[in-house]
Amino acid sequence: MEVFADELASVKLTTEDYMAAEFGLNAQVHDYYHRDTLEEVLKARRILASSELSASRNFIKACLLHILHGNRPYALSRISHPITPFSPTGPFQYRSLLERLSVRCERLMALERPQGFIQGKSWHADFRELPKLLPQQVDAIICSPPFPGMRFDRPNWLRMWFCGWMENDFHHTSRKFLERQQGTNFEVYQEFFAVCSEVTAAGGPVILHVGGSKGYEMATRLASIGSRYLHHRATISENVEHVEKHGIRDKGTTSTHILLLFERF
């Protein structure tokens, strides 16, 4: 953190940096922060803009993304929802980025890893690239495809902005992703299940967590397509209309959470 703090102090912001803060979906970025906090956020954005970051820098970036907005003292923003950055309310108060980031990092670093912990590996890539990236077949796949009508870039727009996205990305770059492709051609899941079949070892489970909503039976359609490539073992459904609130008045269309259980032939 000391090195990061020194870099933060040395960054000289440009007009372009401040112009980037005029972007926004619910409100503009500069509406979320006291002007001094905004300056620190813009400097950190510049430092962490590279996609080739060390493990420690990625850890700092992840911690900072967590505190970009929220409704509790840990957050850098004015009062906003911690999941989706709804338009902020309340007074503009300076909140030190380094102070809150340090608390977040130290809290996570203090957590003990469970016995038997195995370090994982991640890639920033399209699912279609997995056959080339994985050194061998995997024992299981557990994932959650985009729910009906969901565009993850929208409720995460402030974090996406911090990672470098701007207006053109929300309109055009997002078209490369499954969540938008499924809206025009659901058969894109043929590619998805073909990859699952290729990278999973024989007998390995493929588990999908999806959302169900009235008039849109995503699970049924996925079970049909997935059965062309994998053995469909079971579908488990749980109604969540009366239990999930998240403090959000409009929760969207999802009324059921469903687990689709497949097995590699």
N, C-alpha and C positions, 0 to 999 in steps of 0.2 A: 504493500500500500504506500510505502514511503516513496518509491520510485514513481508510482502513478500520481501521487500528490505533487511531486516535483514537476512532472510533465504537465499536469493540469495548470500549474502556476505559470508555466512558460508559454502556453498556447496563446497566440494572438488571433482573435476572431476577425473575420472579414465580413464585408457586406453580404456576401453569399450565405454565410452561416446564419446571420440574422434573418435574411429573406426566407431561409428554410423553415424558420419558426413561424412564418405566416401561413403555413400549410395546416390543414386540419379537417376532420370530418364532422365531429360533434361541436367542436369549437376549434380555434386555432391554437397551435402549440403554446404561443406566448400568453394565452389566456389562463394557462394552468399554473404558471409560476411567478413568484416575485422576480423582479428584473435581475437581481443578483444571483438568485438560484438558476434562472434561465441561462445566464451567462455560463455558469458552471456546467449545466446540462449540455449546452452547445459545445463547450470545450471537451467534455468527456466523449461526446458523440464523434467529434473529430478524431480523438485519440484512438477510439475503438472502432473506427470505420473499416479497418482492414478485415477481410474475411480470413486471413491467415494469421491467427492469434495463437499465442502459447496457451497451454492449459490454464495457467494462473490468470492470464488476461481474459480468457473465456469465462472463468469463474467470476471475476470481477464484473464482467459484462452481464452475466446472468443475474447476479445480485442486484445490479443497478436497474436492470429491466424490471425486477420485482418491485422496486420502490419508486418507480417513475410516477405512479399515480395511486390514489387510494383515499380512504376516509379515516385513517388512523395516524397517530403521530409519526410513524415510521416513514410515511410517504413524503416525497418532495413537493407534491402538487398541492393546490388548494383542494377542498373537499370534492372528491369524485369517487365513483364506484371502483373497488379494487380489481374487479374482473374486467369490466368494460369501462373505458374512460368516458363516461357521460360528461356532458358540459359541466365544468366546475362551478362551485359556489363558495361563498365565504370570502374573508379578507385575504389580501396578498400579504403573506408573511415570509420573511427570509428563512429558508431551511437549508442548512449546510449539507451539500452533497457528500463531502468527505466524511462528515460526522455520522450521517445516517448510513452511508455505504460501509463504513468501518464496523458499525454495530452489526449490520446484517452479515458481513463476511465473517466476523469473529464468532457470531452465534452459530453459523453453519460449520465453521472449522472446529468448533468445540464438540460437535456431535461425534459420538463414537460409532465406528463402523461395526455392523453386527458380525458375530463369529461366522466364518465361512464366506465372508464378503469376496466377491469376484469382480474385479474391475472390468467395466464394459468398454465398448468402443462405439463411436457415433460417426456418421457421415452426413454432410450437407449435400443431398443428392435426391434425384427422382427415384421412385420405387423401381422403375424400369432398369435402373443401373445396378440393382442389387446382385444379379448373377455375376457381374464383373467384379464387384467390390468384396463379396464374401469369399474368404479363403476356402471354405468348405460348407456343406449343407448344415443347416441349423436344426436343433432338436424341436423347436416350436416357434410359432409366430403368434404374437398377441398384439392386436392393434385396434384402432377405432377409426374407421373411415368417416368422412364428413357427414354429419347428420343432414336430413332433408332441408334445403333452403339455407344451409349454413355456409357462410364465407368467413373463414377464420381470420382473414386479413382485416375485416371490418371491426370486430370487437377487440382486436389487438392492434389497431391502427397506430396508436402512440408508440408502442414498442417497435412496430414495423418501421415507423418513421425514424426512430433512434438507430435502427439497424441500417438505415440508408434509403428506405423507400420514400418515393414522392408520388405525386398525382399520377404520372404516367404508369407507374408500377401497379397501382390499384386498378387502373383501367386495362392495362395490356399485359404486364408481366404475370399477373394473376391467372391469365388464361392458360398458362402452362400447367396449372395444378388440377389435380383430380376433382377437387371440390367444385370447380367451375365447369370442367369437362363433363361431369356427370349430369349437369343440368341440361345439356344439349344432346348427349348420347350416353345413355346408361350402360351401353355395351362396352364402354371403356373398362368395365370391371372384368371383361374377358382377359385383358392384358394383366390386370391385377392378380387374378386367380392363377393365370398361367405362370406368373413369376413365383407365386406362393408354392405352386406345385414343383417348380424347378429347384427352388432353394431349400425346401424342407426335406429332411430325411424321411424314409419310408416309415409309416406308423406315427409320425409326428403330428401333434395337434396344431390346427390353425384356428384361432379364436378371434372373432370379430365382435366388438361392442358397437351397436348401432342404435339410433333413435327411431321410435315409431310415432307416427302422427296420423290423425284421422284423414283418410283419403289418399294417403301416400304410404303404401306398404313396402318400404325399402327392404326390410328383412326378407320378405317373401321373394322379392326380385333377386336379391343377393343369393338366397338359398338355391334358386333355380340356376343362376349363372355359375355359382361356385360348384354345383354338383357335376358340371361338365369336366371339372379338373380335379376335384377332391370328393371324398366320401362325406356326405352331410350326416353327422351323427345326431344332432339335436338342436332345438331352438328353445331358449329359456327367456321368458318375458316377465317383466316387473312393471306394474303401473306406478308412476311417480307423480301423478297429477296433484296429490294432496300432501306430498312430503317435501318437495324441493321448492325452496323459495329464493335463496341466495340474496335476499334483500332487493330483488328486482321485481318491479311491478309487472312488466311484460316479459314472461319467460320464453316466449316463442311458441312454436307449434309442437314441440316434443312432449308427449304424454306418457311414453313407455320407453324403458330401457331394455334392450334385447341383446342376448348373447347368442351368436351363431357358432356352433361347434362343428368343425370339419376335421377330417383326418386324411393325411397323405396316403394314397394307395400303396 
